[in-house]
Amino acid sequence: MSRMRDPKILIMAVAVALLACLPLFVNSYIVYIAAMICINALMALGFNFVIGFLGQLVFANTAFFGVGAYAYSILLMHVGLPFPLALLGACLAGGLIGLIVGLPALRLRGFELAIVTLAFNELMRWIYLHSGSIGGGASGMGLRPATLFGYELISDTSKYLMILVVTVIGIWMVSNIAKSTAGRAIVAVGANEFAASALSIPPARYNILAFALSGFFSAIAGALFAILLGRVAPESFGLNQLLLGFAMVMVGGLGTVAGPVLGAVLLTAAPEFLRSIPGAEEILFSVLLIGLLIFMPSGLFGGLAALFPSLRERHRGKLS
Amino acid sequence: MLRWKLLVASAAIALSGVMPAHAETGVTKDTIKIGIFAPLTGKSAIFGKYVIGVQAYYKMINDQGGINGRKIVTYLEDDACDPATAVAATKKLVAQDGVFMLHAGVCTASIMAVKDDMLRQGVPFMNLGAAGSSITVPTVANMFSPLPNTIVVGRTLVDFAMSRPNTKRLAVISHPDDWGHSQVDPAIELLKKKYNLDFVENVSMERGATDITPQILKLRQSKPDVVLSFLYPTETAIFVREAHKYGLNTPLLACFGASYEDTVRRVDNAAASKNLYVFHALAGAANGEKMKKWADMIHKYGDPKEEIENFVLSGIGGAEVIVEALKKAGPDLTRQKFIDALNGIKDYDTGVLSAPITFTPEDHGGVKSGAMITEVDGKLISFATWPKEKN
């Protein structure tokens, strides 16, 4: 069967086409929320590489997200790179920082690693706050609009369409990485390092690779976030963002590709419905996390996959 | 063909009869929609109190018949002082709720995140309570701020401290970020230029820090006559409490980021708060005679048990100039007419703020002065210069 006849690909192509048409039918507020869903989906997928596939308790992803946003902003505003190169530079910066943060993970595990990465998060926030004229300090930094083929991405629709395209490419990349030998090796290392070693999979290499990939995809999300807001500020990369990313992966489903995307859709859209009730967002997060950990420990997608076996992703346990 | 033309012309005439006279966004025959966003949740939720006075004022105006026959309808959103949340809130208010203007923002970063978009869309924006000078400097067509900015606050604290007899040694503590610098730098500059002095000690406290012992010991060692503090509410309370604990009993002057009443409540030690003075932009003490009219208004149109304090009252001045400009813009209200009317506001005495408000097309910063509030004989009193009672 040719790939285009694969019903899943057809369904996805139709879904993407429908999403691309969204701005024709809704106002700019909804378009903005849709763009935020895309960004959060990429952020959650980045987070998922270490806490889902690798199974490590790591809290550095808001730092990677922030590095992407700030690296993009600095490359665009201070270095003067055009938008596509600044975006690429931000992703590479995120990947590099991920790789560096991954080094302690070779020696630390569990709570120790969680504390180290949490401290790294706070260190990055301190750097943003004291970045002076380079990053704008506490007030943040305004960005000029991204320009693509001579066209300025100013309107909500143009930003959304660009973000949607990057997100679709990002999800496709993550999906392929998860199915690749490297992706399966990361899952194997996460499941049992000793067993992975016995299969000639070097745990150190795949540990670091997972962190680098996590940094790379989180940084894409961070750069897109900076483009959408047209501004970077330290407030955006605090504990709330960390909890949001964590909740998205947990609620959607650890160690899958569809789970974090589902979590991002739910936890980005739901608070908007609860806007008129201050504090309801926090309550929703708490209740969802507690409820899911008790009744659906593998997340929403895990629960759905248990009900509908055709939804199961095939990358787990297929290393050979 | 002629019949078609006649039909189209008739339809156009018929439709003109049912179409509203005012096609401006957020304005109907009997309402004007105003969007508000402020931190109602999160660590900066204390600043959400700005909304209380503002909403009570708009209710009072509606009770008095509204503006040119229209009632004000407010739409309130939470931005939690987070730029991304502020953008979402603003888009909802403008694109979905279709507000005429925004009277919003208590955190500079939130306002700066929406500033360009509001300018592009031509939505009039009145700052609710943020102090960053970047909101109105440089001037842009649609952004107005009724309250003193951080430059004014820094300079006011220096002048007030130097009005104390025999005062030569000033020390300062601040957050080491650009919010802190935006106040400390003008203070350093004024102290040097006007009084030919330097701060005897300049220490910093990170936001979120809970231990301030080393800084207080350094300050105490410098033997200051007065200490200026440019800290957020939580850190101000920690500083006041710990300064007393370690015997730093000199007068402490706090900036606009803190409220006197809130700080005293958090410190919960009368002896520690005895030497505390806090910047405010009101015409008198929050619980004083001058503010009684506004307190009564809040109790009538808001919560009858509302505790009246600095933040509750400080947004009312902005609401007053909005209403004044809406009246001046006339019944055929448009955003441009409203902005033009705001630009014509001159020496408007709000009665609630410390000085009259003047806006011009070149200057959208309203009040450019403030005073310090402290407790004398159990009563809160506002002073422009050092009180004789405290010498």
Interface residues (C-beta under 8 A of the other chain):
Chain A: N27 S28 Y29 I30 Y32 I33 M36 W126 L129 H130 G132 G136 G137 A138 S139 G140 G142 I154 D156 F225 L228 L229 G230 R231 A233 E235 S236 N240 E272 R275 P278 G279 E281 E282
Chain B: L40 T41 G42 E77 D78 A80 C81 D82 P83 A84 V87 A88 A89 K91 K92 V94 A95 Q96 C107 T108 A109 M112 A113 D116 D117 R120 G132 S134 H175 P176 D177 D178 W179 G180 H181 S182 E206 R207
